[in-house]
Amino acid sequence: MTTETQPRPQTPYERLGGRQTLRAIVDRFYDLMDGDPAYAQLRAMHAADLAPMRESLTGFMVGWSGGPRDWFEQGKCVMSLHGPLGVTEATAQQWLGAMARAIEETVGGRDPEIAKAMNDVLQEMAKGMAR
């Protein structure tokens, strides 16, 4: 009797190319937020030094997409961390705009399906943060 093994489905983390690709998305996101006046309101909500946030958002994205869950194991919650910031509909839309551009520029050309899926889920999360 032969046993066929089904290939294990790829996680979004694996499909995207792992931490390196997610870090590239995060870096592009913060570069856009830091340099494009369209995201000025969003930028004003953040500390001058974006390095800690780049690291934290990368950790979140890695665990959220199916990679190592170190960020979550530290007891962090993305919704709780953003609660005190007073996220408005306008700043949520700026966040989504910058993130959509970062995803598109980083992975959209080679995997539009995963880019769309990421944006769809992140849109729902951002809606939940806006007051």
HELIX and SHEET records of a PDB file:
HELIX    1   1 PRO A   12  LEU A   16  1                                   5    
HELIX    2   2 ARG A   19  GLY A   35  1                                  17    
HELIX    3   3 PRO A   37  TYR A   39  5                                   3    
HELIX    4   4 ALA A   40  ALA A   44  1                                   5    
HELIX    5   5 ALA A   51  TRP A   64  1                                  14    
HELIX    6   6 ASP A   70  GLU A   73  1                                   4    
HELIX    7   7 VAL A   78  HIS A   82  1                                   5    
HELIX    8   8 GLY A   83  LEU A   85  5                                   3    
HELIX    9   9 GLU A   89  ILE A  103  1                                  15    
HELIX   10  10 GLU A  104  GLY A  108  3                                   5    
HELIX   11  11 PRO A  112  MET A  129  1                                  18    
END                                                                             
